[in-house]
Amino acid sequence: MSAMLRTVNRVLLGVVGLVLLAVGGAVLAVGLGASPPSWWIHDSRHDVLLSASERTRWRDEGWWWPTVIAVLSLLVLLALWWLAAVLRRHRLGEILVDTGDGAGALLRGRALESVLAGQAGETDGVAQAHVRLTGRRDAPRTRVRLRLEPHVDPATALDELTTRALAQARGSAGLRALPAEVRMKAVKHKAERVS
């Protein structure tokens, strides 16, 4: 399903891009002096997109402005839905676990994320851990953000994360590999006055 949505998204973006490129290129060509075909919306480089009579033609009709507002609102809602769908798909919903019998099982991505974040957060000196799974069901990847206490050595925290949390997750899910992108940031404590 995810591959199909990705394909539809790419095709839709490609079609919209080609239409915008063709229309924009044709308008630019006419504006630079090229002679347009007889069916084109512009007659010459001095022609406007909408004449005064075309712009004011429906203004006095009672249905015109509500229709324009409804269509534009619908386009904005569709664009926001599309954007949300594209951004949401970056998180992996489920992981295909190799059970050894050839059938496999599905593991919820959020469950593995919360287990990984919990294990990483239990590491000494880690104030907060956030994990997100990306990639494909059969080849997941992780993005880990760690907020470290000032006294913690980042190399030690990274070693703990890879040898404990990530290794256990890889082993329990039966994955050959679980690549991780780890970002670390130190927690900044406010200075307190001591009297």
PEVENJO-V702294 format. One record per helix or strand of 3 or more residues. SS is the DSSP state (H for helix, E for strand). FROM is the first residue (numbers start at 0). TO is the last residue. If there is no record, write none. Layout:
ss:from:to
SS:FROM:TO
SS:FROM:TO
//
This chain:
ss:from:to
H:1:30
H:51:55
H:63:87
E:93:96
E:104:107
H:108:120
E:125:135
E:138:147
H:153:171
E:179:185
//
